[in-house]
Amino acid sequence: MKKSPALLALLLAAAAFAQEPQMNLPRVKLTAGMHVIDAQVAATNEQRMTGLMHRQEMPQHEGMLFVFDYPSQQCFWMKNTLLPLAVAFVADDGTIVNIEEMKPQSLDSHCSMKPVRYVLEMNKGWFAKKGIAAGARLGGPVFR
């Protein structure tokens, strides 16, 4: 099948755009005990698919909150993600179900142990350094 020049240009533009990190998503303040997190919110399919890909760095107090339409088992991988991350799978009320450490650019799947609507990615080791584990509760306007 022959591709039209317009379609080819569109595909190339989409590929170039996909190489840029998301830096301007809406933000929300979350709390984890006495710690404040400045989280970008990835709420659309496109935002969630890109996530923290292509980022070179992320400040220690920042993260990304992935918001899904309804609770289900969520699985994450690290394709095109350059930073080592920790991922917390979070229930509707803000309770952390489980936390996983993830290696950069890995295709290994890291999944929630039960259905969740929220997933919070932080720099690797952030939760452990703050003494935050499964069962802890996050606060913020998104949690019921």
OpenMM code with the backbone's topology and positions (N, CA, C; nanometers):
from openmm import Vec3, app, unit

residues = "MET LYS LYS SER PRO ALA LEU LEU ALA LEU LEU LEU ALA ALA ALA ALA PHE ALA GLN GLU PRO GLN MET ASN LEU PRO ARG VAL LYS LEU THR ALA GLY MET HIS VAL ILE ASP ALA GLN VAL ALA ALA THR ASN GLU GLN ARG MET THR GLY LEU MET HIS ARG GLN GLU MET PRO GLN HIS GLU GLY MET LEU PHE VAL PHE ASP TYR PRO SER GLN GLN CYS PHE TRP MET LYS ASN THR LEU LEU PRO LEU ALA VAL ALA PHE VAL ALA ASP ASP GLY THR ILE VAL ASN ILE GLU GLU MET LYS PRO GLN SER LEU ASP SER HIS CYS SER MET LYS PRO VAL ARG TYR VAL LEU GLU MET ASN LYS GLY TRP PHE ALA LYS LYS GLY ILE ALA ALA GLY ALA ARG LEU GLY GLY PRO VAL PHE ARG".split()
positions = [
    Vec3(0.0847, -0.1187, 0.0000),
    Vec3(0.0000, 0.0000, 0.0000),
    Vec3(0.0888, 0.1246, 0.0000),
    Vec3(0.0605, 0.2162, -0.0906),
    Vec3(0.1399, 0.3382, -0.1029),
    Vec3(0.0864, 0.4441, -0.0060),
    Vec3(0.1798, 0.5076, 0.0682),
    Vec3(0.1399, 0.6121, 0.1625),
    Vec3(0.1429, 0.7470, 0.0921),
    Vec3(0.0443, 0.8293, 0.1210),
    Vec3(0.0415, 0.9636, 0.0632),
    Vec3(0.1443, 1.0516, 0.1330),
    Vec3(0.1939, 1.1562, 0.0650),
    Vec3(0.2902, 1.2475, 0.1268),
    Vec3(0.2336, 1.3142, 0.2532),
    Vec3(0.1048, 1.3448, 0.2528),
    Vec3(0.0425, 1.4087, 0.3695),
    Vec3(0.0416, 1.3129, 0.4892),
    Vec3(0.0089, 1.1870, 0.4631),
    Vec3(0.0073, 1.0879, 0.5704),
    Vec3(0.1483, 1.0661, 0.6238),
    Vec3(0.2447, 1.0590, 0.5353),
    Vec3(0.3838, 1.0416, 0.5763),
    Vec3(0.4297, 1.1599, 0.6615),
    Vec3(0.3959, 1.2815, 0.6223),
    Vec3(0.4322, 1.4011, 0.6990),
    Vec3(0.3676, 1.3977, 0.8369),
    Vec3(0.2414, 1.3560, 0.8430),
    Vec3(0.1711, 1.3461, 0.9702),
    Vec3(0.2369, 1.2434, 1.0620),
    Vec3(0.2743, 1.1290, 1.0076),
    Vec3(0.3407, 1.0255, 1.0872),
    Vec3(0.4759, 1.0729, 1.1389),
    Vec3(0.5526, 1.1424, 1.0549),
    Vec3(0.6823, 1.1954, 1.0975),
    Vec3(0.6664, 1.3014, 1.2057),
    Vec3(0.5662, 1.3867, 1.1912),
    Vec3(0.5405, 1.4898, 1.2926),
    Vec3(0.5003, 1.4254, 1.4250),
    Vec3(0.4170, 1.3223, 1.4190),
    Vec3(0.3747, 1.2527, 1.5405),
    Vec3(0.4941, 1.1859, 1.6077),
    Vec3(0.5832, 1.1274, 1.5297),
    Vec3(0.7017, 1.0619, 1.5862),
    Vec3(0.7936, 1.1651, 1.6506),
    Vec3(0.8102, 1.2799, 1.5884),
    Vec3(0.8952, 1.3859, 1.6452),
    Vec3(0.8337, 1.4383, 1.7744),
    Vec3(0.7021, 1.4590, 1.7744),
    Vec3(0.6334, 1.5076, 1.8941),
    Vec3(0.6466, 1.4076, 2.0077),
    Vec3(0.6391, 1.2808, 1.9762),
    Vec3(0.6445, 1.1767, 2.0789),
    Vec3(0.7795, 1.1729, 2.1488),
    Vec3(0.8837, 1.2312, 2.0891),
    Vec3(1.0163, 1.2312, 2.1495),
    Vec3(1.0328, 1.3413, 2.2546),
    Vec3(0.9381, 1.4306, 2.2645),
    Vec3(0.9458, 1.5412, 2.3593),
    Vec3(0.8812, 1.5008, 2.4918),
    Vec3(0.9456, 1.5335, 2.6046),
    Vec3(0.8825, 1.5034, 2.7332),
    Vec3(0.7631, 1.5950, 2.7591),
    Vec3(0.6667, 1.5440, 2.8339),
    Vec3(0.5517, 1.6245, 2.8747),
    Vec3(0.5942, 1.7089, 2.9951),
    Vec3(0.5899, 1.8386, 2.9798),
    Vec3(0.6335, 1.9261, 3.0882),
    Vec3(0.5237, 2.0211, 3.1354),
    Vec3(0.4159, 2.0318, 3.0609),
    Vec3(0.3159, 2.1344, 3.0909),
    Vec3(0.1773, 2.0781, 3.1208),
    Vec3(0.1712, 1.9605, 3.1809),
    Vec3(0.0410, 1.9047, 3.2196),
    Vec3(-0.0114, 1.9800, 3.3419),
    Vec3(-0.1427, 1.9733, 3.3643),
    Vec3(-0.1968, 2.0327, 3.4877),
    Vec3(-0.1292, 1.9697, 3.6095),
    Vec3(-0.1259, 2.0420, 3.7196),
    Vec3(-0.0603, 1.9935, 3.8419),
    Vec3(-0.1583, 1.9891, 3.9577),
    Vec3(-0.1267, 1.9006, 4.0519),
    Vec3(-0.2044, 1.8894, 4.1750),
    Vec3(-0.1066, 1.8698, 4.2908),
    Vec3(-0.1392, 1.9279, 4.4056),
    Vec3(-0.0588, 1.9077, 4.5267),
    Vec3(-0.1143, 1.7870, 4.6003),
    Vec3(-0.0263, 1.6913, 4.6293),
    Vec3(-0.0626, 1.5730, 4.7066),
    Vec3(0.0217, 1.5729, 4.8336),
    Vec3(-0.0246, 1.5008, 4.9332),
    Vec3(0.0544, 1.4841, 5.0547),
    Vec3(0.0745, 1.3354, 5.0816),
    Vec3(0.1902, 1.3064, 5.1376),
    Vec3(0.2225, 1.1710, 5.1842),
    Vec3(0.2812, 1.1929, 5.3237),
    Vec3(0.1954, 1.1816, 5.4246),
    Vec3(0.2386, 1.2182, 5.5582),
    Vec3(0.2691, 1.3669, 5.5586),
    Vec3(0.3877, 1.4037, 5.6055),
    Vec3(0.4253, 1.5456, 5.6090),
    Vec3(0.4898, 1.5934, 5.4789),
    Vec3(0.5025, 1.5073, 5.3811),
    Vec3(0.5691, 1.5390, 5.2553),
    Vec3(0.4685, 1.5888, 5.1515),
    Vec3(0.5051, 1.6950, 5.0804),
    Vec3(0.4206, 1.7519, 4.9752),
    Vec3(0.4786, 1.7116, 4.8399),
    Vec3(0.3898, 1.6666, 4.7519),
    Vec3(0.4274, 1.6240, 4.6168),
    Vec3(0.3612, 1.7181, 4.5174),
    Vec3(0.4390, 1.7710, 4.4260),
    Vec3(0.3880, 1.8519, 4.3160),
    Vec3(0.3776, 1.7569, 4.1968),
    Vec3(0.2563, 1.7109, 4.1691),
    Vec3(0.2379, 1.6070, 4.0668),
    Vec3(0.1719, 1.6618, 3.9416),
    Vec3(0.2335, 1.6308, 3.8263),
    Vec3(0.1661, 1.6552, 3.7000),
    Vec3(0.0569, 1.5496, 3.6880),
    Vec3(-0.0548, 1.5863, 3.6265),
    Vec3(-0.1680, 1.4949, 3.6132),
    Vec3(-0.1819, 1.4500, 3.4682),
    Vec3(-0.1676, 1.3196, 3.4473),
    Vec3(-0.1874, 1.2584, 3.3159),
    Vec3(-0.3255, 1.1934, 3.3172),
    Vec3(-0.4234, 1.2593, 3.2536),
    Vec3(-0.5614, 1.2134, 3.2633),
    Vec3(-0.6205, 1.1637, 3.1318),
    Vec3(-0.5560, 1.1936, 3.0188),
    Vec3(-0.6080, 1.1451, 2.8907),
    Vec3(-0.5258, 1.0236, 2.8469),
    Vec3(-0.5774, 0.9495, 2.7514),
    Vec3(-0.5039, 0.8335, 2.6995),
    Vec3(-0.3664, 0.8740, 2.6475),
    Vec3(-0.3591, 0.9813, 2.5709),
    Vec3(-0.2311, 1.0258, 2.5148),
    Vec3(-0.1330, 1.0650, 2.6249),
    Vec3(-0.1813, 1.1398, 2.7249),
    Vec3(-0.0958, 1.1812, 2.8362),
    Vec3(-0.0453, 1.0604, 2.9144),
    Vec3(-0.1334, 0.9648, 2.9390),
    Vec3(-0.0940, 0.8445, 3.0147),
    Vec3(0.0043, 0.7602, 2.9340),
    Vec3(-0.0155, 0.7493, 2.8035),
    Vec3(0.0746, 0.6684, 2.7204),
    Vec3(0.2141, 0.7277, 2.7167),
    Vec3(0.2265, 0.8594, 2.7171),
    Vec3(0.3573, 0.9248, 2.7140),
    Vec3(0.4195, 0.9294, 2.8530),
    Vec3(0.3399, 0.9575, 2.9549),
    Vec3(0.3899, 0.9586, 3.0922),
    Vec3(0.5171, 1.0395, 3.1078),
    Vec3(0.6174, 0.9807, 3.1715),
    Vec3(0.7451, 1.0472, 3.1961),
    Vec3(0.8522, 1.0105, 3.0924),
    Vec3(0.8101, 0.9592, 2.9783),
    Vec3(0.9052, 0.9243, 2.8728),
    Vec3(0.9895, 1.0448, 2.8328),
    Vec3(1.1144, 1.0181, 2.7985),
    Vec3(1.2085, 1.1149, 2.7416),
    Vec3(1.2555, 1.2225, 2.8386),
    Vec3(1.2158, 1.2140, 2.9659),
    Vec3(1.2626, 1.3112, 3.0653),
    Vec3(1.4059, 1.2815, 3.1031),
    Vec3(1.4866, 1.3848, 3.1151),
    Vec3(1.6264, 1.3708, 3.1554),
    Vec3(1.6414, 1.3790, 3.3070),
    Vec3(1.5489, 1.4509, 3.3735),
    Vec3(1.5549, 1.4671, 3.5180),
    Vec3(1.4179, 1.5051, 3.5715),
    Vec3(1.4012, 1.4894, 3.7032),
    Vec3(1.2779, 1.5291, 3.7694),
    Vec3(1.3131, 1.5680, 3.9126),
    Vec3(1.2727, 1.6875, 3.9564),
    Vec3(1.3010, 1.7274, 4.0942),
    Vec3(1.2454, 1.6260, 4.1948),
    Vec3(1.3101, 1.6150, 4.3097),
    Vec3(1.2744, 1.5131, 4.4091),
    Vec3(1.1323, 1.5262, 4.4644),
    Vec3(1.0776, 1.6452, 4.4693),
    Vec3(0.9425, 1.6639, 4.5243),
    Vec3(0.8334, 1.6544, 4.4170),
    Vec3(0.8734, 1.6263, 4.2935),
    Vec3(0.7765, 1.6178, 4.1843),
    Vec3(0.7511, 1.4731, 4.1441),
    Vec3(0.6363, 1.4524, 4.0789),
    Vec3(0.6000, 1.3215, 4.0277),
    Vec3(0.4934, 1.3361, 3.9209),
    Vec3(0.4368, 1.2233, 3.8803),
    Vec3(0.3267, 1.2249, 3.7850),
    Vec3(0.2172, 1.1333, 3.8361),
    Vec3(0.0953, 1.1884, 3.8426),
    Vec3(-0.0222, 1.1125, 3.8843),
    Vec3(-0.1006, 1.0747, 3.7596),
    Vec3(-0.1170, 0.9453, 3.7386),
    Vec3(-0.1957, 0.8934, 3.6274),
    Vec3(-0.3366, 0.8691, 3.6801),
    Vec3(-0.4356, 0.9269, 3.6128),
    Vec3(-0.5749, 0.9161, 3.6556),
    Vec3(-0.6511, 0.8401, 3.5475),
    Vec3(-0.7153, 0.7311, 3.5881),
    Vec3(-0.7931, 0.6481, 3.4960),
    Vec3(-0.9415, 0.6682, 3.5236),
    Vec3(-1.0264, 0.6332, 3.4269),
    Vec3(-1.1704, 0.6562, 3.4394),
    Vec3(-1.2375, 0.5688, 3.5437),
    Vec3(-1.1854, 0.4494, 3.5636),
    Vec3(-1.2447, 0.3578, 3.6606),
    Vec3(-1.1362, 0.2629, 3.7112),
    Vec3(-1.1556, 0.2046, 3.8287),
    Vec3(-1.0544, 0.1126, 3.8823),
    Vec3(-1.0412, -0.0131, 3.7963),
    Vec3(-0.9181, -0.0509, 3.7705),
    Vec3(-0.8857, -0.1781, 3.7059),
    Vec3(-0.7404, -0.2090, 3.7375),
    Vec3(-0.6964, -0.3297, 3.7041),
    Vec3(-0.5556, -0.3595, 3.7265),
    Vec3(-0.4747, -0.2739, 3.6296),
    Vec3(-0.3826, -0.1968, 3.6838),
    Vec3(-0.2979, -0.1101, 3.6028),
    Vec3(-0.1587, -0.1709, 3.5964),
    Vec3(-0.1003, -0.1729, 3.4785),
    Vec3(0.0356, -0.2234, 3.4595),
    Vec3(0.1170, -0.1177, 3.3857),
    Vec3(0.2388, -0.0961, 3.4335),
    Vec3(0.3275, 0.0051, 3.3760),
    Vec3(0.4586, -0.0588, 3.3355),
    Vec3(0.5216, 0.0008, 3.2331),
    Vec3(0.6550, -0.0388, 3.1906),
    Vec3(0.7345, 0.0885, 3.1684),
    Vec3(0.8607, 0.0740, 3.1287),
    Vec3(0.9500, 0.1890, 3.1234),
    Vec3(1.0064, 0.2165, 2.9836),
    Vec3(0.9359, 0.1733, 2.8812),
    Vec3(0.9832, 0.1984, 2.7445),
    Vec3(1.0040, 0.3489, 2.7245),
    Vec3(1.1208, 0.3866, 2.6726),
    Vec3(1.1569, 0.5256, 2.6453),
    Vec3(1.1590, 0.6144, 2.7690),
    Vec3(1.1628, 0.5546, 2.8864),
    Vec3(1.1705, 0.6306, 3.0116),
    Vec3(1.3142, 0.6220, 3.0609),
    Vec3(1.3784, 0.7371, 3.0716),
    Vec3(1.5209, 0.7437, 3.1000),
    Vec3(1.5524, 0.7458, 3.2493),
    Vec3(1.4552, 0.7818, 3.3313),
    Vec3(1.4755, 0.7950, 3.4756),
    Vec3(1.4355, 0.6671, 3.5487),
    Vec3(1.5111, 0.6246, 3.6499),
    Vec3(1.4631, 0.5150, 3.7347),
    Vec3(1.3494, 0.5683, 3.8211),
    Vec3(1.2405, 0.4950, 3.8275),
    Vec3(1.1214, 0.5436, 3.8968),
    Vec3(1.0698, 0.4430, 3.9979),
    Vec3(0.9928, 0.4959, 4.0931),
    Vec3(0.9123, 0.4135, 4.1835),
    Vec3(0.7675, 0.4435, 4.1481),
    Vec3(0.6853, 0.3413, 4.1471),
    Vec3(0.5452, 0.3578, 4.1115),
    Vec3(0.4583, 0.3080, 4.2269),
    Vec3(0.3629, 0.3922, 4.2674),
    Vec3(0.2669, 0.3545, 4.3720),
    Vec3(0.1301, 0.3401, 4.3066),
    Vec3(0.0679, 0.2278, 4.3295),
    Vec3(-0.0670, 0.2027, 4.2800),
    Vec3(-0.1621, 0.2405, 4.3928),
    Vec3(-0.2581, 0.3296, 4.3636),
    Vec3(-0.3335, 0.3975, 4.4690),
    Vec3(-0.4842, 0.3793, 4.4496),
    Vec3(-0.5513, 0.3404, 4.5576),
    Vec3(-0.6966, 0.3224, 4.5573),
    Vec3(-0.7676, 0.4577, 4.5561),
    Vec3(-0.8984, 0.4560, 4.5328),
    Vec3(-0.9784, 0.5787, 4.5245),
    Vec3(-0.9658, 0.6678, 4.6474),
    Vec3(-0.9487, 0.6071, 4.7652),
    Vec3(-0.9405, 0.6857, 4.8894),
    Vec3(-0.7988, 0.7329, 4.9208),
    Vec3(-0.7031, 0.7060, 4.8311),
    Vec3(-0.5658, 0.7506, 4.8513),
    Vec3(-0.4754, 0.6466, 4.9161),
    Vec3(-0.5286, 0.5300, 4.9491),
    Vec3(-0.4474, 0.4258, 5.0109),
    Vec3(-0.3563, 0.3603, 4.9072),
    Vec3(-0.2282, 0.3511, 4.9401),
    Vec3(-0.1322, 0.2870, 4.8503),
    Vec3(-0.1499, 0.1359, 4.8590),
    Vec3(-0.1793, 0.0743, 4.7459),
    Vec3(-0.2004, -0.0708, 4.7384),
    Vec3(-0.0661, -0.1433, 4.7342),
    Vec3(0.0224, -0.1010, 4.6456),
    Vec3(0.1577, -0.1567, 4.6380),
    Vec3(0.2496, -0.0570, 4.5682),
    Vec3(0.3791, -0.0739, 4.5936),
    Vec3(0.4821, 0.0120, 4.5361),
    Vec3(0.5843, -0.0780, 4.4678),
    Vec3(0.6263, -0.0386, 4.3488),
    Vec3(0.7263, -0.1129, 4.2732),
    Vec3(0.8379, -0.0173, 4.2308),
    Vec3(0.9601, -0.0678, 4.2262),
    Vec3(1.0736, 0.0075, 4.1725),
    Vec3(1.0923, -0.0359, 4.0273),
    Vec3(1.1188, 0.0606, 3.9383),
    Vec3(1.1266, 0.0302, 3.7964),
    Vec3(1.2596, 0.0793, 3.7376),
    Vec3(1.3182, -0.0027, 3.6526),
    Vec3(1.4453, 0.0297, 3.5870),
    Vec3(1.4196, 0.1049, 3.4563),
    Vec3(1.5059, 0.2025, 3.4255),
    Vec3(1.4894, 0.2789, 3.3011),
    Vec3(1.4897, 0.1887, 3.1774),
    Vec3(1.4090, 0.2270, 3.0807),
    Vec3(1.4022, 0.1656, 2.9487),
    Vec3(1.3789, 0.0148, 2.9505),
    Vec3(1.3096, -0.0314, 3.0518),
    Vec3(1.2791, -0.1738, 3.0641),
    Vec3(1.1378, -0.2009, 3.0134),
    Vec3(1.1179, -0.3179, 2.9564),
    Vec3(0.9843, -0.3590, 2.9135),
    Vec3(0.9171, -0.4490, 3.0164),
    Vec3(0.9801, -0.4637, 3.1350),
    Vec3(0.9194, -0.5427, 3.2425),
    Vec3(0.7907, -0.4757, 3.2886),
    Vec3(0.6867, -0.5552, 3.3110),
    Vec3(0.5582, -0.5035, 3.3574),
    Vec3(0.5549, -0.4973, 3.5094),
    Vec3(0.5014, -0.3869, 3.5614),
    Vec3(0.4818, -0.3675, 3.7049),
    Vec3(0.3338, -0.3372, 3.7220),
    Vec3(0.2630, -0.4233, 3.7967),
    Vec3(0.1169, -0.4157, 3.8011),
    Vec3(0.0643, -0.3941, 3.9423),
    Vec3(-0.0551, -0.3358, 3.9476),
    Vec3(-0.1231, -0.3185, 4.0756),
    Vec3(-0.1716, -0.4551, 4.1246),
    Vec3(-0.1686, -0.4717, 4.2575),
    Vec3(-0.2115, -0.5990, 4.3163),
    Vec3(-0.3637, -0.6120, 4.3214),
    Vec3(-0.4341, -0.5002, 4.3007),
    Vec3(-0.5798, -0.5013, 4.2899),
    Vec3(-0.6207, -0.3834, 4.2032),
    Vec3(-0.7467, -0.3756, 4.1631),
    Vec3(-0.7889, -0.2654, 4.0762),
    Vec3(-0.7693, -0.1290, 4.1442),
    Vec3(-0.7109, -0.0338, 4.0691),
    Vec3(-0.6909, 0.1025, 4.1174),
    Vec3(-0.7250, 0.2008, 4.0063),
    Vec3(-0.7520, 0.3245, 4.0468),
    Vec3(-0.7772, 0.4325, 3.9502),
    Vec3(-0.6605, 0.5286, 3.9374),
    Vec3(-0.5699, 0.5246, 4.0355),
    Vec3(-0.4596, 0.6207, 4.0392),
    Vec3(-0.3258, 0.5483, 4.0467),
    Vec3(-0.2274, 0.6071, 3.9788),
    Vec3(-0.0904, 0.5563, 3.9833),
    Vec3(-0.0003, 0.6783, 3.9961),
    Vec3(0.0892, 0.6759, 4.0940),
    Vec3(0.1804, 0.7875, 4.1176),
    Vec3(0.3235, 0.7430, 4.0928),
    Vec3(0.3901, 0.8090, 3.9981),
    Vec3(0.5310, 0.7812, 3.9716),
    Vec3(0.6165, 0.8910, 4.0346),
    Vec3(0.7201, 0.8473, 4.1063),
    Vec3(0.8175, 0.9370, 4.1686),
    Vec3(0.9560, 0.8849, 4.1332),
    Vec3(1.0593, 0.9617, 4.1660),
    Vec3(1.1953, 0.9134, 4.1458),
    Vec3(1.2167, 0.7854, 4.2260),
    Vec3(1.2995, 0.6966, 4.1726),
    Vec3(1.3294, 0.5700, 4.2386),
    Vec3(1.3779, 0.5954, 4.3819),
    Vec3(1.3240, 0.5188, 4.4753),
    Vec3(1.3642, 0.5283, 4.6148),
    Vec3(1.2912, 0.6346, 4.6951),
    Vec3(1.2106, 0.7186, 4.6304),
    Vec3(1.1436, 0.8274, 4.7006),
    Vec3(1.0557, 0.7754, 4.8143),
    Vec3(0.9716, 0.6789, 4.7867),
    Vec3(0.8804, 0.6277, 4.8899),
    Vec3(0.9595, 0.5653, 5.0050),
    Vec3(1.0597, 0.4840, 4.9737),
    Vec3(1.1404, 0.4175, 5.0771),
    Vec3(1.2132, 0.5200, 5.1635),
    Vec3(1.2718, 0.6228, 5.1011),
    Vec3(1.3446, 0.7257, 5.1766),
    Vec3(1.2529, 0.8018, 5.2713),
    Vec3(1.1263, 0.8143, 5.2361),
    Vec3(1.0309, 0.8881, 5.3190),
    Vec3(0.9575, 0.7956, 5.4167),
    Vec3(0.9880, 0.6657, 5.4117),
    Vec3(0.9219, 0.5706, 5.5013),
    Vec3(0.7763, 0.5447, 5.4650),
    Vec3(0.7438, 0.5589, 5.3369),
    Vec3(0.6064, 0.5406, 5.2901),
    Vec3(0.5967, 0.4046, 5.2226),
    Vec3(0.5008, 0.3242, 5.2682),
    Vec3(0.4864, 0.1872, 5.2182),
    Vec3(0.3395, 0.1595, 5.1859),
    Vec3(0.3139, 0.0414, 5.1320),
    Vec3(0.1759, -0.0014, 5.1061),
    Vec3(0.0963, 0.0123, 5.2348),
    Vec3(-0.0280, 0.0600, 5.2208),
    Vec3(-0.1140, 0.0836, 5.3364),
    Vec3(-0.1150, 0.2292, 5.3803),
    Vec3(-0.0104, 0.3051, 5.3440),
    Vec3(-0.0086, 0.4485, 5.3750),
    Vec3(-0.1138, 0.5180, 5.2883),
    Vec3(-0.1537, 0.6348, 5.3332),
    Vec3(-0.2586, 0.7055, 5.2606),
    Vec3(-0.2065, 0.8396, 5.2080),
    Vec3(-0.2301, 0.8627, 5.0800),
    Vec3(-0.1979, 0.9906, 5.0196),
    Vec3(-0.3183, 1.0845, 5.0363),
    Vec3(-0.2910, 1.2126, 5.0463),
    Vec3(-0.3978, 1.3114, 5.0541),
    Vec3(-0.3942, 1.4002, 4.9322),
    Vec3(-0.5085, 1.4600, 4.9023),
    Vec3(-0.5166, 1.5519, 4.7898),
    Vec3(-0.6586, 1.5596, 4.7377),
    Vec3(-0.6853, 1.6598, 4.6570),
    Vec3(-0.8221, 1.6825, 4.6091),
    Vec3(-0.8765, 1.5731, 4.5172),
    Vec3(-0.7919, 1.4879, 4.4611),
    Vec3(-0.8398, 1.3845, 4.3689),
    Vec3(-0.8947, 1.2616, 4.4419),
    Vec3(-0.8557, 1.2447, 4.5688),
    Vec3(-0.8958, 1.1247, 4.6417),
    Vec3(-1.0262, 1.1499, 4.7173),
    Vec3(-1.1163, 1.0489, 4.7116),
    Vec3(-1.2460, 1.0608, 4.7802),
    Vec3(-1.2333, 1.0309, 4.9268),
] * unit.nanometer
topology = app.Topology()
chain = topology.addChain("A")
for resn in residues:
    res = topology.addResidue(resn, chain)
    for name in ("N", "CA", "C"):
        topology.addAtom(name, app.Element.getBySymbol(name[0]), res)
